[in-house]
Amino acid sequence: MVINKGYKLFFLCVAMFIAAVICISSCKNKPQKSTENKPDDPEKLMEINKAFVNEEQENISDYIKRYNYAMEETKTGLHLLHITIGKGRKPAKNSDVTVSYKINLLDGTYCYSSDSSGVLTFRLGESTEPGGLQEGILLMNEGGSSLMIIPSYLAYGLTGDGDKIGSNQSLVYKVELLKVK
């Protein structure tokens, strides 16, 4: 049986029309994504962020009170307690430093240490190490040791480190500044 070209074109047009109708009707039935958790109002976002930062600061304050630490707080929100005042060189931006360290979360959960990972050597101001750690090291002298509480926004922020440190985690660092170059 031979179908002439006119019928082929007619059937092709009908098939395309049916496909278009199905496609359009399926798009109309799709549920809309909820925006309840994503406010569009910048002021609302700022309010949510301030509440989070305030809660994090309360948790840090509770930790400091629980252990009765007399810590200094920098303008950025880093908390620092000098355990041993070093007598060596004071690092500056672009100094190469070597540190031993131990990292825990505020709840005491162990994350990392130089005992298992080895000492850490990096250049201040050019490293991917948390900004809060670099800021704290700038306040130390070679040979000194400090306890630092680093809020999440000075540590690994929203992303965490992809392994043991989760999103929005404040960190407790015990750091010894071994060498400054």
Secondary structure, DSSP 8 states (H G I E B T S, - for coil): ----HHHHHHHHHHHHHHHHHHHHHHHHTS-----TTS---HHHHHHHHHHHHHHHHHHHHHHHHHHT---EE-TTS-EEEEEE---S----TT-EEEEEEEEEETT--EEEEHHHH--EEEETTTSSS-HHHHHHHHT--TT-EEEEEE-GGGTTTTT--SSSS-TT--EEEEEEEEEE-
